[in-house]
């Protein structure tokens, strides 16, 4: 928890520091509770940031309050539902919550890409950092690409 003016109180200091260190185009993975955060995060330049007690409904708005998203390409990527789950009608209702939250903070329509599960893992290994959340919704993994601030 960080107790500073203008900083969301749920923001742990490690996450705040990581967001500040990220540059334009760097990506951060917001991982659900089932994601292999430690093994994937071992490939990133930053240690895994543990936010196990926070859901994405709480953490995502706190991050978006501080992190500008890239405007030159789709800045959000979701782990796509596996074909075996699609075949039985599985859905990920949390995705709509993400899209609404991102649009509200960005003040614009923001494109999201769907990334096949194993491609998502490989992309996540190239991210700046992985944040392990306590989100229990399935297929709730999200990658955000940092944009710029300025004119």
N, C-alpha and C positions, 0 to 999 in steps of 0.2 A: 504494500500500500504506500502511496506517495501522498504526503500532505503538503501541497503547494498551491498557491493561487493559480487558477486557470488550468490545472492539471487534473484529469479525472481521478478521483480517489482510489479507484480500483486498479490503477496503473502501477504495476510493480516497478521499482527503480531500474531493474535490469532491462525491462521492456522499453522504458522511457529512453535509457541510454542507447539501446540498439536502434530505435527509431531515429534518434538524433545522428547516429553514425552512418546510417544508410544514405546512399547517394541516388541521384536520378537513375531509374532503371533497375535498381536493386529490388529484389523480391523478398517478401516475408511470407512464411507458411503459417496459417492458423489451422492447427491440426485438431481433429476431434479425438475423443478418448480412445478410439480403436486404432488410430494411426501409429505406425512404427516410428514415433518421434525420436527416440534415442538413436536407433540405427541410421535413420535418414539424417538426423541432425548432426551426427558425427562427421558427416561429409561437408558441413557448412563451416564458414569461418568463425561463427559465434557458437558458444555453448547453447544447448537447448534451454529455452526459457519456460519454466514450469508455472503454469497458471491453472493447475488441476482443479481448483475450487471454483473457477469461473466458467460460465456458459458463454457461448458465442453471442447470445442476446445481450449480455452485459459487456463483454470484451470488445466486440466489433465497434460499437459506437464510441467507446473510449479511444480506440486506435484511430478511427476516422476523424475524430475531433482534432487530431494532431497531424495525421499523415496525408499529404496531398497525393492524389492518384494520378498516374500518367495519363495525359490527354492525347498522346500520339499513337496509341495502340490500345487494344483491349487490356485494361489493367487488372482484371479479375479473372481468375481461373478456378473452376470447380472440378473435383474428381467426378467423372461421369459414372453413372450407374452401370454395373457390369451387365452384359447381355443376358446372363442367366437370371438376373434379378428383374431386368426389363421384361423378360418373357413371362414372368408371373405377375406383372403389373406393379412392381415396386416403384415408388415415387420418393422424392426428396423434398417435402414441403418446406424445409428450412431454406431452400434456395430462394424462394419468393421473399422470405424475410430478409435475406441478404441483399437482394436486388433493391427492395424498398429502402432499407437502411442506407445503402451506398448512394442511391439516388437522392435521398433526403440530405445527406451530408455534402454531396458534390454539387447539388443543385442542377443536375443535368442527367440525361439518360446515359448510363454507363454500360458498355457491352461486357458480357461475360462469355468466356470460352469454356467449353466442356473438354476435358482432357481424360483420355483413357487411363485407367487405374495405374498400370505399370509405367506409362509415360509420365503420369503425375509424380510418381515416386522419383523418377530420374530427374525431372525438372526441380522437384523439391530439394534434391541433393545439391543443386547448383544455387539454391537460394542463399540469401545473406544470413537468415536465421529461421529456426523453427520454434513456434510457440505451441507447447502442449497444453490444450485446454481440457476442461472437464465436460465438454459438450458430448452428450450421449446420442444425439440424433445420428442416424446412419448417413453416410455420404455427406458429411458436414465439413469436409476439408476445403479450405479456401486459400488461394495465393493472391496476394496484393502486390502490385508493382508501383513503386514510389515515383511520383511526379516531381514537379518543381514548384517553388514559391518565388514570386517576383513578377516583374512586368517586362 
